[in-house]
């Protein structure tokens, strides 16, 4: 039903000038107090009067205006296309929650930026519009030198990318996915497996991670004559897993490293339905997942999994804050974790 009085007017937000008038101080004093710069400049009683006036009027500082004055804001932008975030799984969700909480304690706001971009420069332009203090490019096409330079010119103090290297002017956060594959391959080989399948998700957003893990298994197998490594493309559906299990006898695989625990559990169930036995025995198929989810430990047989030992999110937040404060620090590769195998009954 239409309001006969017409649409309600948007109320005009209170200004710092109104706070200053109510508190009986200058606008500069209001700015010092409400932006955390009053120490040594404004007395405690005056600070209390300013905060009381701001609360009475419902005034909050304008983030965009503060960013304009400072040249950069307090946003730490975590860039990951929205359609790939669910594929990262619960480990990423937990990391993100801890990271954002730690950033808040350091005076920054973590923002997940999910808009896709056609190129590194297009991505950098979209990020730069927000004037972030730092950008963490967690996924997607690697940044290049022009993109990093654009971000720095826009006032971004720290640019961090994922992977073993970064373009000039950017830092790299390294959680080596190749190592995950290497540890899984070493474990399967130590258990006597010589024909190893490596599951690659059909999701193109995971191709880089999956390719690195496949390379790690191949590295483990390189020094073992007679060892075969077979890539296995799999959609995260029961139908795709059933098709793969039905063709299993062709290559005669005796071990498999799945991309993560979800893919491992899906394939393990399909192999069992097709009459195969999962386990560590010589006539059984060894199955290894990754992420070490709780659900993997509830299966029977319990799932062997590659576990990521990741640097606590508060330490990574502290690193980012330090790079913002010292933008001239020489770029470096910062290793943020390693991998180890949790061996169980599945392989």
N, C-alpha and C positions, 0 to 999 in steps of 0.2 A: 504494500500500500504506500502511495506517495505521500510524503509529509507536506501538508498544505502550506506550511511556512517556508518550504523550499529547503535545499540542502543546508546543513549546518556549516557555518564558517569555521575554517581551521583556526584555532586560537593562536595568537602571536606568542612565541615562546619568550620567557623573561630573558633579559640581557644582563651582561656584566655591569652595565651602567646602572641598571635598576638595583642590583645588589649593592653597588658602591653607594648609591643614594641612601638606601635603607640602613646600611651599616655605618654611614658617615665617614667613608674613606674614599681614596682615589681608586680608579679602575686598575692602576698598576698594582695596588695593594691586593685587590681582589684576584688579579692574575697570579701574583706570587703565592697567595694562600691556596688557591684551588688547583694550581699546577704543581704543588709540592716544592716550591722554591722560596718558602718564607723563612727558612732557618737563617738566623742572623740578620734578617731584614725586617721582620714584623714580629712584634711582641705577642706573647701567648694570649693575652686578653683580647687584643685586636683580631687575632686569628679566629678565636672563638666567636667573636661578633660577626665576622665575615661568613663563617660557616653557618651560623644561625640564620643570617639573612638569606643566604642561598637556599637553605632548607625551607624556609618560610615561603619563598617565592617559587620553589621548585626548579631552581636554576641548576643546570649542569654545563660544564665547559663544552664548547663546540670542537669536536675532534678535528674536523676539516680545517677550521681556522687555526688551531694549534699546530697542525701539520704544516700549513702555509707559512707560519712564522718561523718554525724550526727547520723547514726544508725537508723533513721526513717525519713520519708518524711513529706510533708505537706498535704498528702491526708487524707481526712475523708471518709471512704468507707461506703456507704449505701448498705447493702446486701439485695436484694430481687430478687428471680428468675424472669427472664424476662416474663415468661408466666403468672405470677400472678399480675404483675404491673397494666395492664389494668383493672383488677377486682377491684382494690382499688378505682377506680373512680376519678372524678375531684378534690375531696378534697385532695387526696394524691399528685396530680400533682401541685396544688397550694402550698401545704406545701413544696414540694421538691424545687420549684423555689425560695421561700422565704428563705429556709434553706441554699441553695447553695449561694445565694446572701449574706446572713449574714456571712457565713463562709469565703467568699472571703474578706470581710471587716476585718476579724480577721486574715488574712494571711494563710488561709487554702483553699483547693480545694475539694469540695464535688464531689464524683464519685459514680454513681449508678452501682453496680456490679450485673449483671443479670444472671451469669452462674449458672445452677443448680448443686447440689452436692449430692452424694449418702449417705453421713454421715456428722455429725458435724466435724469430724476430716478432712475429705476431703475438706469441705468448708473452714475450718481454714487454711489448707495448701495453697489453691488457693488464699485466701486473703493475707496471710503472704508474698507471693511472691512479692506483691506490696509494702511491707514495709509501711503500712499505719500508721499514727499517732493515728488514732482511727477507730474502726469498730462499726457500728450500725447494728446489725442483726435484720432487720425489719420484716422478715417473714421466714417461713420454719421451719424445725426441730429445737427444742431448742438446744442451745450450751451446751456442757457438760464440766466438769472440765478439761480433757486433751486438749480439743480444745482451751479453754481460756488460759491454761498454754503455749501452743504452740505459740499463738499470742503474749503473753507477752515476751516469749523468743526471738521472732523475732523482738522485739522492739516496738510493739504496746503499747502505753501508756494507752489507755482507751478502754475497751470493754463494749458495752452496748447491751442488748437484750430486746426484747419486752415481756411483760407479767408481772404477779404479783410477779415473783421471778426470780433469776438468779443463775448460779453456782458460787462457790467461786471465787473471783477475778474479777467478772463482776458486772456492775451496771444494773439495770432494768429500762426501760421506760414503765410506766403503763398508758395505756388508756383502762380502764376496759370494755371490750365488754359485760361482764355480766351485768354491770350497764345499758347499752343500752337496753337490754332485760327487765331488772327490771323496768325501767321507762316506757317502752311501755306497759308492763303487768299491772302495776299500773294504767295507764291511761285507758286502755280498761276495767279493772275491775271497776274503778270509774264510767264508763259510762254504767254499768249494764251488761257487757259481761261476760258470764260464760262458753262458749265453744269456746276456742281460738285456732286458727291455727297459727303455726309459720313456715314461709317459710325458708327452707334450700336450698341454691343453690346447684345444681348438680355438680358444679365445685369443684373438690376435693381440689383445692388450697385454698378455703375459708372455709373448714370444721372446722378449729379451731375457727375462728371468729364466724361462725354460731352456733357451739356447745355452745360457751359461751353465746351467746344471747338467745338461747333456754333455757339454765340453768337459766338465769335471769328471763325469763317469768315464768318458773316453780317456782322459788323462790317467785315471787309476788303472785302466785296462791296458794302457800302452806297453807296460813292461811285462805283460803276461801273454806269452805266445799261445795262440789258439783261442784266445778270448774274443767273443763277438759282442758288439753293442748295437742294439736295434732301436731306433726311434719309433715310438708308438703314439700316433695322434688319437686323442680321446676327447669327446665332448662330455660335459658333466651331466650325462643322462644315462638312465638304465639301458636304453636301447643301444647306445653307442658302446657301452661296456659289454653288453651281451654279444654284440657283433665281434668285438675284439677277442672275447673269451672263446667264441666258437671257432676262430681261426688260430687258436693258440698252438695247436699241435704242428702247424706248418713249420715255423722257425724252431720249434722245440725249445722255447725259452725256459730256463730253470730259475730265473730270478728277475725281479722288476723293481725299479725305483720309480715311484709315482711322484708327480709334481708336488703334491702335498697330501695330508692325511685324508682329505675329502676324496680326492681322486683314488688314493690307495684303498680306502674302504669300499668305494664303488666298484673298483675292479676286483677286489678280493671276493666280494659277494658274488659277482658275475662268474668268476673262476670256480668258486665252490658250486654254484648252480650248474655249471657245465661239467661237474664231476671231478674237478681237480682238487688236490689236497694242498693246503697252505701250511708251511712250516719250515723247519730247519733240516729235516731229513734229506737223504740223498735222492729220494724219489718224490720229493715235495717241491713246490714252488715257493721260493723266498720272496716275500713282499716287504718293501720298505717305503714308508711315507715321509712326510716332513711337516714340521710345526709342533709335533708332540702334543696334540690336543687331548683333553681329558677323555673325550669319547673314544679315542683310539685305544686307550687303556682299558676300556670297558668291553671291547670286542673279544671274541674267542675264535681263533687264537688272538691274544693281545698283539697289537700292531707295533712292530719296530719302527722307529721314527727318528729323523734327523732333527735335533733340537737346536734352535738358534739361541745363543747366549749373547743377548743384546745389551749394550751399554744402557744403564738406567736413563729414562727420559729426562730426569732432572739434571744429569750431567751433560746431556746433549743440549738442553736448554741453556745451561751455564756457558757452554762453548759458544753458542749462537750470541748470547748477550755480550760475551767478551769480544767477539768479532765485530759486533756493532760499535762497541766502545773504542775499538782499535781497528778502524777500517784499513789502515796501512799495513797491517800484519801480512807477512808473505804468505801467499796461498799454499796450502798443504793438503795432503790426503789424510783424513781423520778416520781411522778404522773404528767402527761402531759396533763390532760384534764378531763372533766366530761361531763355528758349528761343531756339534758332536752327536754321535749316534747313541740313542737309547735302545739297546738291544732287548727284544722280547721274543715271544714264541712264533711270530709270523715269518721270521727270516733273519 
